[in-house]
Amino acid sequence: MGNNKPVVDYEKIAKLQSFKTLTKKKNAFLWSLTVIFLGAYIVLPVLTSYTDLLHQKAIGNITWVWIYSAALFIMTWGLAHLYVSKANKFDREAAAVIREYEGGKN
């Protein structure tokens, strides 16, 4: 029994312009998402520890802290949904890069 696995030239794939473009778009998206996520979460303890801004009543006895905290949960679900939809698009683009590589192997 021999090794029937195809040999993949990863360096050749890395040199493809389509791969470079995909990598650049994917990294830009992921870094943007990370900054938004971490920024929104870091602001909560900063605002609650060093200001009285979120301690003000918003609706009845509910303070802005509770509203901001609930918004963080909603944001997390929204960002997860956005990530999944973009990841599916990136998967299709990665498949196109593989097809391009396989078409020009020779």
C-alpha positions as CSV (number, residue, x, y, z in Angstrom):
1,M,0.0,0.0,0.0
2,G,1.5,3.2,-1.2
3,N,1.0,6.8,-0.2
4,N,-1.8,8.0,-2.5
5,K,-2.1,11.4,-1.0
6,P,-1.6,14.3,-3.4
7,V,1.4,16.4,-2.7
8,V,0.4,20.0,-2.0
9,D,2.9,22.8,-2.7
10,Y,1.9,25.2,0.1
11,E,4.6,27.8,-0.9
12,K,3.0,27.9,-4.4
13,I,-0.4,28.5,-2.9
14,A,1.0,31.2,-0.6
15,K,2.3,33.0,-3.7
16,L,-1.0,33.1,-5.5
17,Q,-2.5,36.6,-5.6
18,S,-6.0,35.2,-4.9
19,F,-4.6,33.6,-1.7
20,K,-2.9,36.9,-0.6
21,T,-6.1,38.8,-1.3
22,L,-8.2,36.3,0.7
23,T,-5.7,36.4,3.6
24,K,-5.7,40.2,3.7
25,K,-9.5,40.4,3.7
26,K,-9.9,37.7,6.3
27,N,-7.3,39.3,8.6
28,A,-8.8,42.7,8.3
29,F,-12.3,41.4,9.1
30,L,-11.1,39.3,12.1
31,W,-9.0,42.2,13.6
32,S,-11.9,44.6,13.1
33,L,-14.3,42.2,14.9
34,T,-11.8,41.6,17.7
35,V,-11.3,45.4,18.3
36,I,-15.0,46.0,18.4
37,F,-15.7,43.1,20.7
38,L,-12.8,43.8,23.1
39,G,-13.5,47.6,23.0
40,A,-17.1,47.2,23.9
41,Y,-16.3,44.8,26.8
42,I,-13.4,46.9,28.2
43,V,-15.6,50.0,28.3
44,L,-18.0,48.5,30.8
45,P,-15.7,48.1,33.7
46,V,-14.0,51.4,32.9
47,L,-17.3,53.3,32.9
48,T,-18.6,51.6,36.0
49,S,-15.4,52.0,38.0
50,Y,-14.3,55.5,37.1
51,T,-17.5,57.3,36.3
52,D,-21.1,57.5,37.4
53,L,-22.4,57.6,33.9
54,L,-23.9,54.1,33.8
55,H,-25.1,54.3,37.4
56,Q,-27.9,56.7,36.4
57,K,-31.4,55.3,36.3
58,A,-32.6,54.7,32.8
59,I,-36.1,53.0,33.1
60,G,-37.6,52.9,36.6
61,N,-35.0,51.4,38.9
62,I,-33.0,49.9,36.0
63,T,-29.7,51.6,35.6
64,W,-27.7,52.1,32.3
65,V,-25.3,49.3,33.6
66,W,-28.0,46.7,33.1
67,I,-28.9,48.1,29.7
68,Y,-25.3,48.2,28.5
69,S,-24.7,44.7,29.9
70,A,-27.7,43.3,28.0
71,A,-26.5,45.1,24.9
72,L,-23.2,43.3,25.2
73,F,-25.0,39.9,25.1
74,I,-27.0,41.1,22.0
75,M,-23.7,42.3,20.4
76,T,-22.0,39.0,21.1
77,W,-24.8,37.1,19.4
78,G,-24.8,39.5,16.5
79,L,-21.0,39.4,16.0
80,A,-21.2,35.6,16.1
81,H,-23.8,35.6,13.4
82,L,-21.8,38.0,11.3
83,Y,-18.7,35.9,11.8
84,V,-20.5,32.7,10.6
85,S,-21.8,34.3,7.5
86,K,-18.4,35.9,6.6
87,A,-16.7,32.6,7.4
88,N,-18.9,30.8,4.9
89,K,-18.0,33.4,2.3
90,F,-14.3,33.0,3.1
91,D,-14.7,29.2,2.8
92,R,-16.1,29.6,-0.7
93,E,-13.2,32.0,-1.6
94,A,-10.7,29.5,-0.2
95,A,-12.2,26.7,-2.3
96,A,-11.7,28.9,-5.4
97,V,-8.1,29.4,-4.4
98,I,-7.6,25.6,-4.2
99,R,-9.3,25.2,-7.6
100,E,-7.0,27.8,-9.0
101,Y,-4.0,26.0,-7.5
102,E,-5.1,22.6,-8.8
103,G,-5.8,24.0,-12.3
104,G,-2.2,25.4,-12.6
105,K,-0.2,22.7,-10.8
106,N,1.8,21.7,-13.8
